[in-house]
Amino acid sequence: TNALYEGNSPYQFTRLNLANLSVQTETVASAPNGKVRFQVKGSGADIGIYRPGDPGFISVSDYRLDTDFPRSWQIIRLTPILFNKGGSAVESVHVELISQNEALEVLDDAVTIASIAPGEIHHQIAFRIRGRANALDRGQLKVMLEYGGRKDQFLIEVPFYNADEE
């Protein structure tokens, strides 16, 4: 990392493996210059570095679809993978999915999650979406999170397949 941390200090390092949604947490020490060194595999990960008691931080690490080949006009369930990679529990997370394309429709309202503990993933909510154009190749969506006075946004892109062409 950059020199973001206090030198020669212990930190919690938490890693979400996106392939199997497993979480590992360990204690790491920062270098004298405030950098933290770590390695990840190429399979995809979301990393958090914090001290116990630091505020919680929710990220949208990934998403899952209920189908491998989404097609236009098909109602698809999209499940955002939320990960608390901070040092404290986050209470009352408001999650909203917003389409960034006219040809992509979100069919469900926003949802509020009661609590996400440090190092915990949450993937129990799903939003129904539908592509409304046969030529839709990629649908862009914005996931809005509100919790503890924060407002964060994460962009995701969903591929669509045209059954007539592919």
Buried (B, 14 or more C-beta within 10 A) or exposed (E): EEEEBEEEBEBBBBBBBBEEBEBEEEEBBBBEEBEBEEEEEEEEBBBBBBEEEBEBBBBBBBBEBEEEEBBBEBEBBBBBBBBBBBBBEBEEBEBBBEBEBEBBBBEBEBBEBEBBEBBBBBBEBBBBBBBBBBEBEEBEBBBBBBBBEEEEEBEBEBEBBBEEEE
